[in-house]
Amino acid sequence: MALFELTLILLLIAVALTAVSRRLEVPYPSLLALAGVALAFVPGAPVIEIDPELALALFIAPVLLDAAYDTSLRDLKRYRLSLLLLALGAVVFTTVVVAFVGWKIGGLPIAAAIALGAIVAPPDAVAASAVLSQFRVPHRITAILQGESLLNDATALLIYRIAVSAAVGTLMLKDAVPLILLATVGSVVAGYLFGRVSLLTLTRIEDAASSTVVQFAGTFAVWIIADKLGLSAIITIVVYAITIARTAPRRISARRRVSTYSVWESAVFVLNVLAFVLMGLQARSIVGRLSGDGQGEAFFFAATVLAVVIVARLVWVMGYVAVIRQIKRSDGQGQKRDAPTFRGAVLVGWCGMRGLVTLVVAIALPADFPGRDPIVLAAFAVVLGTLVLQGMSLKPLLRRLNFDRDTSIDREVAEARVAIMQAALDVLSRKTSSAAAVVREQYEAQRRIAENPDDAQAATEYDRLRLYAIKRQRDRLEELRSNGTIGDEAYHRLEEEIDWSELAAAPAGSFQPLTT
């Protein structure tokens, strides 16, 4: 019971810290990390041990699906070179450098050192996005950071799985290549098939609460099945989420979608909080086991790993940007709009905060893993250090870099809004009733869907005509995303606007969209 009460208190504290972080314009994970450290040394705080496999499924699967669902395929294609160099190149480079430090300074076996490198290699975009969204930095940078955060998890955790298996004697590193190929190809196929099956199930459920439960259960099921089959659960979940995201919006009602989005947002926040709490509680026991000279060496090793992680990312990002700029200059494309800049490289390099994935994967190490305590302590130091040092300094850094205000998404939204409003007007032009004339007048005058708060729950002809027009708007919005005119960020903002307009026109409990 004490643990339950403590969890409730911590969740409320986390809400307060989130409000403080918005006021201070710092990432809320930074404050959560500090709170986790404080909790670790509170007298009487319970010591909690969580099953490693449960930790991965419980914390990583839903958070990763939530991120993958919002990923823009257009941006992934547009910035594929930068994403490849970060999600694959930076992860491998950081893993190698940290592994060398772990082997030479930490005295870890090679496989265990590689596991440490894979644990601390993938940055988390949640912390960076919390600040970047307040400053309107170039869309290229935010898209690259978000795409990297999604893809680098798969790279790092694939290396992690292989290294852990090698460390405990179930796999030889030289046999890893066939395993990587099988995991990659098989996971992509499995993720797509799971996504199609999930769509068939979800489209047959009309109750919002039941649909949300099925989504969560399906997410955990996909992770568990992929893991049991020896596939990469990370890649499977990513492909699964993207498959659903490209089709589900047209097959699920607005009421279910609005309800589901709210639940997922809250669930992801709670999982982030609990992960930091569990990490803080385990950190105390780890520090307690590292006594005497061993404790000092462990702290020195953790600080060294933190420094190496920060420097390695900066070196890699600045290096590949210099190479890309040189190539573009040789091709006469030096002034291309999407060409990387050194200002952008500084920001991308500094936005290397580690978060939930690093925490949970460190916890998931087997209890008898070689050097587990120093590795977990180093992982915790990297998360805490990057969130505090880099997260807290992002705001002054952004002011120093002084990027031009990015309005690309606003322009996409404005253009798409005009297009979908025109689509509604076009379909209503064939209607000659007085109610249709009223609807047309409101669309023409305001260029947005008008609300009728006095009669929002009445199933009138006016409401039915609005639903008829909204259906055409959705079709047009889908066309704009499909042909690449707008990206997923603009798509989801407009989708939400249309959802609320549809809810205003559809009486509760009797949603019947007009089809003819």
Secondary structure, 3 states (H helix, E strand, C coil): CHHHHHHHHHHHHHHHHHHHHHHHCCCHHHHHHHHHHHHHCCCCCCCCCCCHHHHHHHHHHHHHHHHHHCCCHHHHHHCHHHHHHHHHHHHHHHHHHHHHHHHHCCCCCHHHHHHHHHHHCCCCHHHHHHHHCCCCCCHHHHHHHHHHHHHHHHHHHHHHHHHHHHHCCCCCHHHHHHHHHHHHHHHHHHHHHHHHHHHHHHCCCCCHHHHHHHHHHHHHHHHHHHHHCCCCHHHHHHHHHHHHHCCHHHCCCHHHHHHHHHHHHHHHHHHHHHHHHHHHHHHHHHHHHCCCHHHHHHHHHHHHHHHHHHHHHHHHHHHHHHHHHHHHHHCCCCCCCCCCCHHHHHHHHHCCCCCHHHHHHHHCCCCCCCCHHHHHHHHHHHHHHHHHHHHHHHHHHHHHHCCCCCCHHHHHHHHHHHHHHHHHHHHHCCCCCHHHHHHHHHHHHHCCCCCCHHHCCCCCHHHHHHHHHHHHHHHHHHHHHHCCCCCHHHHHHHHHHHHHHHHHHCCCCCCCCCCC
